[in-house]
């Protein structure tokens, strides 16, 4: 069993990686990691010897995440609108957040596995992401191996139709994302529609705490028109758009004139087109990024009229 604070700290990224994928929340994952860390520390102080600290840490983090999901079940069932995960910035300075970025960390993937119950999600992630064998999974979730195999089979079936594809071509995708953001900032509907997949899906998560569409928008034309409208409205409010990356994919940080974050627009590319766009506006899911702006107040404030060219010298 690791005894020093430094050795225990080395297990934080593993525990955060499990907890964040389970919960889709940076804040809740941090709570799980802290609770798990305390338990590890207590065992170390007591002089207990654990031969496989990583396995023990994985077990504690998974069980705590399952408990957290069960506690949050009611609030998630009655959640207003579309649920999207909290963005995890790729430049996050917290060492515990420096986990491997892959397709299972994307906002599109995390939104899909929200269909799974707590134990289903744990079994699926432990097997699919962390390559844990069924014997170990059975111990962690306190089921037998046969039950875990059946849970895994059901989980795959439940998310098969919504699971995003990941066929990456770094050079092509980078150029596509550049075109998407340029068209968005210009409010160009035709150019936006040209980089969106025909079956693109636009999601927005306001959690009834920020203005957002409550149902997904389907199709290139509908999504392009809506996105262009957002861009034009944002320009009138003086918002600032900053290219960034979150959850291993391209994103746009939308800030108020005072620099406070209003939303994070996340983009998933597949097959040479933007196939999923997610806009996280829920202020409670943005607080870990710093000061959060009041989008309602900004939208209700009088907008400056554009200058009249006839009065310019």
Backbone bond lengths (Angstrom), bond angles and torsions (degrees), N, CA, C in turn:
res aa  C-N    CA-C-N  psi(-1)  N-CA   C-N-CA  omega(-1)  CA-C   N-CA-C  phi
1 X - - - 1.467 - - 1.519 109.18 -
2 X 1.347 120.17 128.41 1.449 121.05 177.53 1.521 109.50 -61.80
3 X 1.347 116.41 138.65 1.451 119.90 -174.47 1.517 112.94 -109.75
4 X 1.333 117.43 -32.14 1.456 119.66 -175.95 1.518 111.33 -83.17
5 X 1.342 114.23 158.16 1.465 119.78 177.57 1.521 110.78 -60.18
6 X 1.331 115.91 -39.21 1.468 120.29 -179.68 1.519 111.26 -63.29
7 X 1.341 116.38 -43.33 1.469 120.12 -179.78 1.525 111.35 -66.48
8 X 1.327 115.90 -39.92 1.462 119.07 177.17 1.522 110.74 -64.84
9 X 1.326 115.88 -38.21 1.455 120.66 -179.24 1.512 113.14 -62.31
10 X 1.331 116.94 -26.72 1.462 120.91 179.64 1.527 111.94 -66.67
11 X 1.316 117.22 -17.88 1.460 121.06 179.68 1.532 112.31 -87.71
12 X 1.325 117.77 -10.35 1.462 121.11 -177.76 1.532 113.12 -60.46
13 X 1.349 119.58 -46.49 1.474 117.92 179.77 1.520 113.29 -59.02
14 X 1.335 117.59 -38.81 1.462 120.73 178.15 1.522 110.24 -62.60
15 X 1.326 116.52 -47.37 1.463 120.00 -177.91 1.530 110.99 -66.65
16 X 1.332 116.98 -39.17 1.465 119.81 178.07 1.523 110.62 -65.75
17 X 1.326 116.70 -39.70 1.460 121.33 179.65 1.522 111.17 -58.64
18 X 1.311 116.27 -42.61 1.465 120.80 178.70 1.530 110.30 -69.68
19 X 1.328 115.94 -49.53 1.464 120.57 -174.06 1.527 111.95 -65.57
20 X 1.334 117.94 -40.62 1.457 119.41 -179.12 1.524 111.22 -66.39
21 X 1.316 117.17 -43.02 1.469 119.38 178.42 1.524 111.31 -65.10
22 X 1.313 116.49 -34.71 1.467 120.12 178.08 1.528 111.90 -68.89
23 X 1.353 116.62 -41.34 1.456 121.27 -169.51 1.518 114.36 -103.30
24 X 1.344 117.43 -23.30 1.454 120.04 -176.91 1.515 113.06 65.64
25 X 1.331 116.24 20.01 1.464 121.70 -176.98 1.518 109.29 -135.02
26 X 1.320 116.59 123.93 1.459 120.94 177.47 1.523 109.79 -64.84
27 X 1.331 116.36 -44.90 1.460 121.25 -177.33 1.523 111.73 -63.35
28 X 1.331 116.69 -47.94 1.457 120.13 -179.33 1.526 111.16 -67.89
29 X 1.337 117.06 -35.72 1.462 120.51 177.84 1.523 110.37 -64.80
30 X 1.324 117.02 -39.69 1.466 120.51 177.95 1.519 110.75 -63.10
31 X 1.337 116.97 -38.22 1.470 120.41 177.43 1.525 110.73 -63.30
32 X 1.328 116.11 -42.54 1.466 120.73 178.21 1.528 110.23 -62.32
33 X 1.320 116.60 -46.07 1.464 120.76 -178.70 1.531 110.32 -61.84
34 X 1.324 116.71 -43.03 1.459 119.48 -179.44 1.517 111.52 -63.65
35 X 1.337 116.81 -42.92 1.466 121.15 178.62 1.532 110.18 -63.83
36 X 1.329 116.07 -44.26 1.464 120.00 179.19 1.523 110.83 -64.34
37 X 1.323 116.58 -40.82 1.471 121.24 179.51 1.523 110.58 -60.85
38 X 1.332 116.38 -42.45 1.467 120.09 178.86 1.526 110.44 -60.90
39 X 1.329 116.75 -41.39 1.465 120.17 179.72 1.532 111.18 -65.66
40 X 1.324 116.21 -40.55 1.453 120.02 176.69 1.527 110.73 -62.96
41 X 1.308 116.01 -43.52 1.463 120.98 -178.84 1.530 110.80 -63.73
42 X 1.326 116.25 -41.15 1.461 119.96 179.29 1.519 111.26 -63.18
43 X 1.328 116.43 -39.96 1.466 119.60 177.60 1.519 110.72 -64.47
44 X 1.334 115.54 -39.58 1.468 119.68 179.94 1.524 111.18 -64.42
45 X 1.349 115.93 -43.82 1.466 120.31 179.90 1.521 110.64 -63.53
46 X 1.331 116.36 -36.85 1.472 120.85 -179.64 1.531 112.20 -72.41
47 X 1.342 115.97 -9.59 1.459 119.32 178.84 1.508 114.22 82.67
48 X 1.327 117.25 13.36 1.463 120.28 178.62 1.529 109.90 -67.54
49 X 1.291 116.29 141.13 1.457 121.15 178.51 1.529 108.94 -105.36
50 X 1.326 115.24 120.46 1.461 121.01 176.52 1.516 107.19 -119.35
51 X 1.318 116.31 117.33 1.458 120.66 -172.10 1.526 113.01 -67.44
52 X 1.326 117.69 -30.55 1.472 120.65 -176.96 1.535 109.20 -124.43
53 X 1.327 116.69 81.12 1.467 120.04 -176.80 1.522 113.88 -59.54
54 X 1.337 118.17 -35.20 1.464 119.78 179.48 1.523 110.47 -65.07
55 X 1.329 116.85 -41.47 1.462 120.20 178.48 1.524 110.54 -65.47
56 X 1.321 115.99 -39.59 1.464 119.95 178.77 1.520 110.44 -65.40
57 X 1.343 116.76 -44.41 1.464 121.10 179.50 1.526 110.72 -62.09
58 X 1.326 116.80 -40.29 1.463 121.14 178.90 1.528 110.64 -63.30
59 X 1.325 115.58 -41.29 1.459 120.69 -179.77 1.529 110.75 -63.42
60 X 1.332 115.92 -49.54 1.466 119.91 -178.13 1.522 110.77 -62.67
61 X 1.344 117.63 -45.98 1.464 121.03 -178.38 1.526 111.15 -63.26
62 X 1.333 116.89 -40.88 1.468 120.07 -179.19 1.519 111.08 -66.39
63 X 1.315 116.85 -45.25 1.470 119.69 -178.87 1.523 111.39 -64.95
64 X 1.321 116.77 -39.65 1.466 119.78 177.95 1.528 110.66 -65.90
65 X 1.336 116.97 -38.21 1.467 120.64 178.45 1.519 110.77 -66.80
66 X 1.324 117.48 -38.52 1.471 120.97 176.23 1.526 109.60 -61.16
67 X 1.337 116.83 -44.73 1.468 120.52 178.29 1.525 111.01 -61.48
68 X 1.342 116.45 -41.08 1.468 120.59 -179.82 1.521 110.95 -64.29
69 X 1.331 116.78 -40.40 1.460 120.48 178.34 1.521 111.19 -65.48
70 X 1.311 116.61 -41.13 1.462 119.51 178.86 1.521 110.95 -63.71
71 X 1.328 116.53 -38.71 1.465 120.37 178.99 1.518 111.35 -66.84
72 X 1.340 115.95 -33.27 1.464 120.58 -177.18 1.523 112.82 -90.38
73 X 1.332 117.07 1.60 1.463 120.50 -173.28 1.521 112.59 -55.06
74 X 1.327 117.41 -47.30 1.460 121.02 -176.13 1.531 110.80 -63.32
75 X 1.339 116.86 -45.90 1.466 119.47 -177.48 1.522 111.37 -65.82
76 X 1.326 117.14 -33.22 1.462 119.28 179.12 1.524 111.34 -75.31
77 X 1.324 116.68 -31.27 1.466 120.08 179.09 1.523 111.40 -67.31
78 X 1.332 117.37 -32.77 1.466 120.75 -177.68 1.531 111.28 -104.04
79 X 1.318 116.76 15.84 1.468 121.33 -178.29 1.521 110.05 -60.47
80 X 1.318 116.03 135.23 1.463 120.93 -178.23 1.522 110.77 -81.07
81 X 1.327 116.46 122.69 1.459 120.64 178.65 1.513 113.04 78.86
82 X 1.319 115.50 -158.60 1.464 122.09 -177.67 1.521 110.82 -81.68
83 X 1.321 116.34 136.16 1.461 121.10 175.36 1.522 109.02 -91.85
84 X 1.335 116.65 126.56 1.455 122.74 173.04 1.528 108.82 -126.29
85 X 1.322 118.16 152.60 1.464 120.27 -179.50 1.523 112.29 -71.22
86 X 1.323 115.60 163.27 1.463 120.59 173.05 1.528 108.22 -71.55
87 X 1.335 117.83 133.14 1.467 119.65 179.70 1.527 111.43 -63.47
88 X 1.318 115.69 138.66 1.460 121.87 176.06 1.525 107.60 -112.56
89 X 1.341 118.03 102.08 1.465 120.21 -176.47 1.526 111.86 -60.32
90 X 1.325 116.32 139.88 1.459 119.61 179.51 1.521 112.05 -71.78
91 X 1.350 117.13 -19.19 1.464 120.47 179.34 1.523 111.74 -99.76
92 X 1.335 117.27 20.20 1.462 122.10 179.87 1.527 109.63 -55.60
93 X 1.331 116.18 128.73 1.464 120.65 -176.11 1.533 113.22 -81.44
94 X 1.326 117.71 -14.01 1.463 120.39 -178.21 1.528 109.54 -70.65
95 X 1.346 118.22 120.24 1.473 120.53 -179.60 1.524 113.19 -56.06
96 X 1.333 117.06 -32.03 1.465 120.33 -179.40 1.521 112.06 -68.71
97 X 1.344 116.96 -19.77 1.463 120.87 -178.68 1.528 112.20 -92.93
98 X 1.303 117.25 -1.53 1.470 120.23 -177.73 1.526 109.78 -84.59
99 X 1.297 114.16 72.51 1.450 120.64 -177.65 1.520 109.47 -106.48
100 X 1.303 116.16 163.72 1.465 120.67 -177.52 1.530 110.11 -62.80
101 X 1.329 114.00 126.80 1.459 119.86 177.44 1.519 109.02 -90.44
102 X 1.305 116.85 117.78 1.459 120.50 175.69 1.522 108.30 -143.60
103 X 1.328 116.30 -174.74 1.463 119.05 -174.65 1.525 113.39 -62.35
104 X 1.332 117.59 -23.72 1.460 119.57 -178.80 1.525 112.00 -78.91
105 X 1.327 116.89 -3.26 1.456 120.64 176.67 1.530 110.80 -100.84
106 X 1.318 117.75 -8.24 1.464 120.94 -176.50 1.523 110.81 -66.35
107 X 1.332 114.98 152.31 1.467 119.59 -179.81 1.525 110.42 -62.89
108 X 1.333 117.38 -34.67 1.463 120.81 -178.74 1.527 110.67 -65.04
109 X 1.325 116.46 -42.57 1.460 120.82 179.70 1.525 110.82 -67.80
110 X 1.347 116.77 -45.53 1.459 120.31 -178.19 1.524 111.73 -63.96
111 X 1.334 116.49 -32.66 1.461 119.58 177.69 1.528 110.65 -68.23
112 X 1.327 117.06 -36.11 1.461 120.74 -178.94 1.528 111.57 -70.17
113 X 1.346 117.53 -42.32 1.469 117.92 -177.26 1.525 112.03 -73.97
114 X 1.337 116.80 -2.84 1.459 119.88 172.25 1.535 110.13 -63.54
115 X 1.333 116.66 -16.56 1.469 120.79 176.68 1.527 112.07 -68.59
116 X 1.318 116.20 -20.77 1.462 120.34 -173.87 1.522 111.67 -89.32
117 X 1.325 115.41 144.88 1.452 120.47 174.44 1.514 110.92 -71.49
118 X 1.345 117.79 171.05 1.463 121.57 -175.21 1.530 114.73 -54.78
119 X 1.336 117.69 -50.74 1.464 119.42 -177.99 1.524 110.59 -71.40
120 X 1.338 117.31 -39.75 1.463 120.77 175.92 1.528 110.85 -56.16
121 X 1.323 115.22 -45.52 1.453 120.32 -178.12 1.525 110.94 -64.84
122 X 1.329 116.33 -41.31 1.466 120.28 179.78 1.527 110.81 -62.73
123 X 1.322 116.36 -47.00 1.468 120.27 -179.65 1.523 110.46 -62.10
124 X 1.322 115.92 -45.87 1.466 120.40 -178.42 1.525 111.17 -61.09
125 X 1.323 117.49 -49.06 1.462 120.76 -177.14 1.525 112.21 -67.69
126 X 1.322 116.66 -42.70 1.462 119.40 -179.18 1.522 111.08 -61.65
127 X 1.324 115.53 -38.71 1.463 119.71 -178.86 1.529 111.90 -80.36
128 X 1.330 116.51 -48.71 1.461 122.00 -172.27 1.529 112.47 -76.20
129 X 1.320 116.67 -39.39 1.465 120.95 -173.68 1.519 112.05 -96.88
130 X 1.314 116.13 -45.75 1.462 119.94 -172.95 1.521 113.80 -100.86
131 X 1.336 115.98 0.59 1.460 122.20 174.80 1.531 112.86 53.50
132 X 1.328 115.63 41.31 1.464 120.95 177.88 1.523 108.49 -83.31
133 X 1.330 117.08 137.79 1.466 118.66 -178.37 1.530 110.22 -73.79
134 X 1.328 115.32 160.53 1.456 120.10 -173.59 1.525 113.16 -64.19
135 X 1.319 116.70 -30.26 1.465 119.32 178.46 1.526 110.43 -63.73
136 X 1.332 115.80 -43.60 1.463 119.98 179.35 1.526 111.07 -70.01
137 X 1.334 116.62 -39.51 1.467 120.22 178.44 1.525 109.92 -61.02
138 X 1.327 116.16 -42.14 1.460 120.65 -179.72 1.529 111.01 -58.32
139 X 1.338 115.88 -40.24 1.465 120.11 178.17 1.518 111.13 -66.43
140 X 1.322 116.59 -42.97 1.461 121.39 -176.89 1.525 111.62 -64.13
141 X 1.342 117.15 -47.36 1.470 120.06 -175.51 1.525 112.15 -94.34
142 X 1.313 115.87 1.17 1.468 121.74 176.16 1.525 112.42 59.82
143 X 1.327 114.59 49.41 1.461 123.37 172.83 1.522 107.11 -130.92
144 X 1.331 118.09 167.72 1.453 117.90 174.79 1.525 109.96 -85.06
145 X 1.334 116.12 167.55 1.465 120.51 -174.60 1.524 112.12 -61.31
146 X 1.331 116.01 -42.52 1.467 119.41 -178.96 1.525 110.75 -60.82
147 X 1.317 116.11 -41.44 1.462 120.40 179.19 1.526 110.41 -64.25
148 X 1.324 117.11 -39.63 1.465 121.12 179.94 1.529 111.52 -65.07
149 X 1.321 116.01 -39.48 1.469 119.41 177.13 1.526 110.98 -63.86
150 X 1.313 116.51 -39.29 1.458 120.49 178.97 1.523 110.91 -69.07
151 X 1.338 116.35 -39.91 1.469 120.83 177.05 1.524 109.82 -61.18
152 X 1.316 116.63 -41.90 1.467 120.98 179.77 1.524 110.50 -63.40
153 X 1.312 116.73 -42.54 1.463 121.32 179.26 1.530 110.63 -61.20
154 X 1.330 117.26 -44.97 1.464 121.47 179.49 1.520 111.20 -65.82
155 X 1.331 116.07 -39.83 1.461 119.82 -178.95 1.522 110.83 -62.79
156 X 1.323 116.81 -43.84 1.467 120.48 178.68 1.531 110.86 -61.59
157 X 1.312 116.29 -40.30 1.463 119.70 179.37 1.526 111.47 -65.64
158 X 1.327 116.65 -39.03 1.464 121.13 -175.49 1.521 112.57 -68.41
159 X 1.319 117.33 -30.21 1.463 118.55 -176.70 1.524 113.06 -107.07
160 X 1.333 117.29 -0.45 1.473 120.81 -174.16 1.522 112.58 -56.88
161 X 1.328 117.66 -43.70 1.459 120.02 -174.52 1.525 113.26 -75.47
162 X 1.333 116.62 -19.65 1.460 118.64 -178.26 1.505 114.30 -108.78
163 X 1.324 116.67 -6.80 1.463 119.48 -176.24 1.526 110.35 -67.55
164 X 1.336 118.26 124.26 1.473 120.61 -178.36 1.513 111.77 -68.15
165 X 1.321 115.04 148.92 1.464 120.29 176.33 1.521 108.89 -86.00
166 X 1.313 116.60 155.05 1.454 121.38 179.38 1.525 108.94 -136.39
167 X 1.331 115.00 91.92 1.461 120.94 177.67 1.524 107.14 -118.17
168 X 1.319 115.98 86.60 1.458 120.52 -169.91 1.522 113.18 -83.74
169 X 1.316 114.44 140.54 1.458 123.62 168.81 1.527 103.59 -137.57
170 X 1.334 116.56 98.16 1.464 121.66 -168.50 1.528 113.12 -54.72
171 X 1.327 117.71 -47.25 1.467 120.74 -177.07 1.520 111.01 -65.38
172 X 1.344 115.94 -48.96 1.461 120.30 -179.96 1.523 111.24 -62.60
173 X 1.328 116.22 -44.29 1.466 119.63 -176.88 1.521 111.89 -66.59
174 X 1.335 117.58 -36.10 1.466 120.60 178.72 1.521 110.38 -63.46
175 X 1.328 116.74 -42.64 1.471 120.70 178.63 1.524 110.55 -65.62
176 X 1.317 116.26 -38.91 1.463 120.51 179.90 1.527 110.81 -64.38
177 X 1.323 115.86 -44.04 1.464 120.13 179.57 1.525 110.15 -63.41
178 X 1.335 116.88 -40.11 1.470 120.24 176.22 1.536 110.38 -57.95
179 X 1.317 115.64 -44.86 1.471 120.29 -179.81 1.528 110.92 -64.77
180 X 1.321 116.32 -40.33 1.463 120.81 179.81 1.520 111.09 -61.43
181 X 1.326 117.06 -49.46 1.456 120.26 -177.20 1.529 111.60 -68.83
182 X 1.324 117.41 -34.77 1.468 120.33 177.12 1.519 110.16 -64.52
183 X 1.331 116.41 -44.27 1.464 120.51 179.39 1.524 110.81 -65.99
184 X 1.338 116.33 -37.40 1.464 120.32 179.80 1.523 110.57 -65.25
185 X 1.318 117.15 -47.29 1.460 120.20 -178.96 1.528 111.36 -64.79
186 X 1.329 116.32 -29.72 1.465 119.98 178.46 1.525 112.10 -83.11
187 X 1.340 116.85 -12.13 1.463 120.34 -177.20 1.510 112.25 66.31
188 X 1.345 116.05 32.14 1.467 122.51 -174.70 1.536 109.96 -92.13
189 X 1.318 116.16 103.80 1.465 120.95 -176.24 1.527 111.56 -61.90
190 X 1.315 117.71 -46.98 1.471 120.60 -176.83 1.522 111.63 -63.13
191 X 1.329 117.08 -42.56 1.463 120.24 -179.92 1.528 110.98 -68.00
192 X 1.313 116.29 -37.44 1.467 119.80 176.87 1.529 110.57 -63.46
193 X 1.326 116.24 -47.79 1.464 120.40 -179.99 1.528 110.79 -59.76
194 X 1.329 116.54 -30.83 1.455 120.23 -178.56 1.508 114.74 -70.35
195 X 1.345 118.17 -22.39 1.471 120.64 179.94 1.531 112.04 -104.23
196 X 1.337 116.17 -5.37 1.463 120.21 178.67 1.525 110.64 -91.06
197 X 1.317 116.44 142.66 1.457 120.45 174.85 1.527 109.40 -66.33
198 X 1.309 116.66 150.73 1.470 120.15 -179.92 1.524 111.47 -56.83
199 X 1.345 115.72 -34.77 1.466 119.88 -178.41 1.534 111.93 -104.38
200 X 1.339 116.63 27.28 1.464 120.54 179.52 1.526 110.53 -55.98
201 X 1.328 115.53 148.73 1.462 121.77 176.88 1.521 108.45 -123.26
202 X 1.321 116.38 129.76 1.456 122.16 176.02 1.527 108.58 -108.98
203 X 1.336 115.97 123.64 1.458 122.33 177.77 1.522 109.05 -114.45
204 X 1.326 116.38 148.85 1.458 121.45 173.53 1.522 108.59 -138.58
205 X 1.315 116.07 137.96 1.462 121.84 -178.52 1.524 108.70 -121.62
206 X 1.336 115.08 103.48 1.462 120.10 175.69 1.520 111.83 -105.20
207 X 1.339 115.99 -14.29 1.455 120.45 177.89 1.525 113.77 56.10
208 X 1.328 117.28 24.76 1.463 123.09 -177.58 1.530 111.68 64.74
209 X 1.335 116.14 16.83 1.465 121.06 179.48 1.520 111.43 -119.08
210 X 1.316 116.72 -3.99 1.463 122.80 176.63 1.520 107.39 -152.15
211 X 1.336 117.89 149.31 1.472 119.79 -178.98 1.519 111.39 -65.40
212 X 1.329 116.31 124.72 1.461 121.38 -179.33 1.515 109.30 -160.11
213 X 1.334 116.74 148.86 1.462 120.02 175.87 1.527 108.41 -64.51
214 X 1.307 116.81 137.78 1.464 120.53 -174.57 1.521 113.02 -88.04
215 X 1.330 116.40 -16.30 1.456 119.03 -178.98 1.528 109.19 -125.21
216 X 1.314 117.52 146.25 1.467 120.06 -179.60 1.522 112.09 -60.04
217 X 1.318 115.29 145.93 1.465 121.47 173.41 1.514 108.11 -97.60
218 X 1.320 116.78 132.33 1.453 121.56 -176.09 1.525 110.82 -113.46
219 X 1.326 115.95 138.08 1.462 120.20 174.15 1.516 113.55 99.40
220 X 1.341 115.40 147.51 1.458 121.73 -174.51 1.530 112.90 -62.89
221 X 1.318 117.33 -44.82 1.463 120.05 -175.67 1.532 111.03 -66.57
222 X 1.331 116.42 -47.79 1.469 119.85 -179.63 1.524 111.05 -61.52
223 X 1.322 116.62 -44.64 1.463 120.44 -179.37 1.522 111.33 -66.83
224 X 1.338 116.44 -41.16 1.467 120.22 -179.58 1.522 111.19 -62.89
225 X 1.309 116.84 -44.51 1.469 120.34 179.97 1.528 110.84 -63.38
226 X 1.318 115.85 -41.76 1.463 119.19 -178.77 1.530 110.81 -66.97
227 X 1.339 116.47 -45.57 1.463 120.71 -179.90 1.524 111.62 -62.51
228 X 1.316 116.52 -42.15 1.460 120.30 178.56 1.530 110.28 -63.15
229 X 1.325 115.90 -39.27 1.457 119.86 177.24 1.518 111.57 -63.22
230 X 1.335 116.72 -40.74 1.466 120.64 177.28 1.524 110.60 -61.20
231 X 1.329 115.62 -43.35 1.467 120.04 -178.52 1.521 111.02 -62.83
232 X 1.324 116.80 -43.95 1.469 120.29 -179.91 1.528 110.76 -65.73
233 X 1.329 116.33 -40.83 1.476 119.83 178.51 1.529 110.11 -64.99
234 X 1.319 116.06 -41.16 1.454 119.95 179.39 1.515 112.60 -63.34
235 X 1.319 116.40 -39.45 1.463 120.25 179.00 1.523 110.45 -62.04
236 X 1.324 116.05 -39.34 1.461 119.85 178.88 1.516 112.86 -67.27
237 X 1.348 116.66 -25.90 1.465 120.63 179.78 1.519 111.92 -90.79
238 X 1.323 116.93 -4.30 1.462 119.99 179.35 1.515 114.46 77.55
239 X 1.333 117.32 24.89 1.459 119.23 -179.75 1.525 110.35 -74.11
240 X 1.324 114.42 158.47 1.458 121.33 -179.54 1.520 109.49 -112.73
241 X 1.334 116.78 134.31 1.457 122.12 179.14 1.521 109.04 -109.21
242 X 1.327 115.62 126.75 1.463 120.65 -178.01 1.527 110.39 -126.60
243 X 1.321 116.31 122.72 1.468 120.63 176.50 1.525 109.82 -65.81
244 X 1.302 115.72 135.67 1.451 120.55 178.75 1.520 107.95 -153.95
245 X 1.304 117.85 -168.40 1.470 121.41 173.90 1.516 108.50 -142.49
246 X 1.306 115.69 145.37 1.460 121.87 -179.71 1.520 108.62 -146.29
247 X 1.324 115.62 142.10 1.466 120.88 179.18 1.526 111.97 55.09
248 X 1.316 115.91 31.60 1.459 120.57 175.90 1.509 115.08 80.24
249 X 1.343 117.54 8.87 1.463 120.19 -178.32 1.525 110.63 -135.72
250 X 1.333 115.38 167.90 1.462 120.95 -178.97 1.526 110.63 -63.90
251 X 1.330 114.93 145.94 1.459 120.21 179.97 1.519 109.50 -152.72
252 X 1.314 114.69 166.90 1.459 122.14 179.29 1.523 107.26 -131.92
253 X 1.329 115.17 123.56 1.461 119.59 177.39 1.527 108.26 -93.34
254 X 1.305 116.29 122.83 1.465 122.22 -177.84 1.525 107.60 -103.81
255 X 1.337 116.17 120.99 1.462 120.86 -175.61 1.516 111.38 -121.60
256 X 1.318 115.51 150.82 1.463 122.76 175.05 1.527 108.81 -72.06
257 X 1.335 117.89 167.40 1.466 120.40 178.67 1.526 113.39 -54.66
258 X 1.341 117.74 -28.29 1.466 120.29 -179.99 1.526 112.64 -87.24
259 X 1.333 116.99 3.37 1.462 120.96 177.42 1.513 115.41 94.19
260 X 1.332 119.14 -8.29 1.467 121.85 179.38 1.530 110.31 -70.21
261 X 1.323 116.20 141.77 1.456 121.17 -177.86 1.527 111.62 -71.85
262 X 1.322 115.39 132.48 1.464 121.69 176.65 1.522 111.93 -104.86
263 X 1.325 116.43 -36.25 1.461 120.14 178.85 1.519 109.77 -165.50
264 X 1.316 114.64 165.72 1.461 121.73 171.18 1.522 106.85 -127.02
265 X 1.334 115.41 117.56 1.463 121.80 -179.57 1.522 107.79 -96.05
266 X 1.326 116.80 117.03 1.460 122.11 -175.55 1.521 110.46 -107.91
267 X 1.332 116.15 143.15 1.464 121.37 -171.66 1.523 110.44 -127.19
268 X 1.326 115.84 131.78 1.463 121.12 174.81 1.518 109.54 -115.54
269 X 1.330 116.30 128.22 1.465 122.76 -178.31 1.520 109.69 -108.01
270 X 1.328 115.50 137.59 1.465 119.82 175.97 1.519 109.24 -150.53
271 X 1.328 116.13 133.69 1.454 120.37 175.33 1.511 114.59 62.68
272 X 1.336 117.43 30.30 1.454 120.41 177.77 1.504 115.47 81.50
273 X 1.330 117.77 12.92 1.452 122.07 177.46 1.532 109.34 -142.67
274 X 1.326 116.43 156.21 1.462 121.07 172.71 1.525 107.10 -75.35
275 X 1.325 116.70 117.59 1.462 119.72 -174.00 1.521 113.98 -105.05
276 X 1.330 117.06 -23.79 1.466 120.72 178.74 1.527 108.11 -142.24
277 X 1.329 116.17 134.98 1.463 122.16 174.27 1.524 107.43 -127.53
278 X 1.321 116.04 130.62 1.459 120.15 179.06 1.512 110.71 -126.28
279 X 1.313 117.43 129.50 1.462 121.80 -179.60 1.521 108.96 -113.13
280 X 1.331 116.27 111.06 1.462 121.16 179.81 1.526 109.32 -93.13
281 X 1.349 116.12 109.54 1.466 121.81 -177.80 1.523 113.62 -114.55
282 X 1.322 117.19 -10.71 1.459 120.98 -177.59 1.529 109.37 -62.22
283 X 1.338 118.13 113.86 1.469 119.13 -176.04 1.526 113.83 -58.62
284 X 1.330 117.15 -30.16 1.460 119.69 179.34 1.527 111.75 -67.79
285 X 1.334 116.97 -21.78 1.456 121.00 179.74 1.527 112.61 -97.63
286 X 1.325 115.57 7.68 1.468 120.55 -179.87 1.524 112.14 -118.73
287 X 1.321 117.25 -7.68 1.467 120.43 -173.02 1.526 113.06 -63.17
288 X 1.326 117.47 -28.24 1.468 119.09 179.75 1.525 111.81 -69.68
289 X 1.340 117.22 -9.28 1.457 121.56 179.89 1.531 111.98 -91.77
290 X 1.335 117.69 -6.89 1.461 121.52 -177.35 1.511 111.12 121.21
291 X 1.343 117.72 -159.63 1.471 121.16 -179.10 1.529 111.42 -57.16
292 X 1.323 115.78 138.27 1.466 121.63 -179.17 1.527 109.19 -114.55
293 X 1.321 116.29 133.66 1.460 121.24 -178.52 1.515 112.90 -83.84
294 X 1.309 115.66 166.83 1.465 123.01 179.10 1.527 107.77 -101.30
295 X 1.314 116.43 96.49 1.456 120.67 -176.75 1.520 111.92 -66.15
296 X 1.322 116.99 -37.12 1.471 120.17 178.44 1.526 110.85 -59.31
297 X 1.325 116.34 -46.64 1.461 120.73 -178.72 1.522 110.66 -65.37
298 X 1.325 115.87 -39.60 1.462 119.86 -179.31 1.525 111.29 -65.55
299 X 1.323 116.09 -39.42 1.460 120.30 -179.32 1.523 112.33 -71.20
300 X 1.316 116.73 -28.67 1.460 119.82 -178.21 1.525 112.81 -87.91
301 X 1.338 117.32 -9.75 1.465 120.57 179.76 1.529 109.82 -72.98
302 X 1.326 117.84 147.38 1.471 120.14 178.04 1.518 110.56 -58.79
303 X 1.315 116.17 135.34 1.460 120.87 179.53 1.516 109.96 -95.12
304 X 1.338 114.20 140.67 1.462 118.66 177.68 1.523 109.73 -69.93
305 X 1.332 114.98 134.76 1.466 119.06 177.44 1.524 109.23 -73.96
306 X 1.342 118.20 143.95 1.450 120.21 178.31 1.530 110.24 -64.57
307 X 1.349 117.05 149.78 1.472 119.67 -178.74 1.513 112.34 -61.71
308 X 1.342 116.01 145.83 1.460 122.34 178.66 1.524 109.17 -86.93
309 X 1.332 117.80 114.59 1.467 120.55 -176.59 1.535 112.91 -57.65
310 X 1.337 117.45 -27.27 1.467 119.83 -177.15 1.533 112.73 -70.42
311 X 1.342 115.87 -17.04 1.464 119.89 179.97 1.521 112.24 -101.73
312 X 1.323 117.11 8.02 1.450 120.07 179.41 1.533 109.15 -97.91
313 X 1.334 114.55 139.13 1.458 118.64 -178.38 1.494 113.08 -81.83
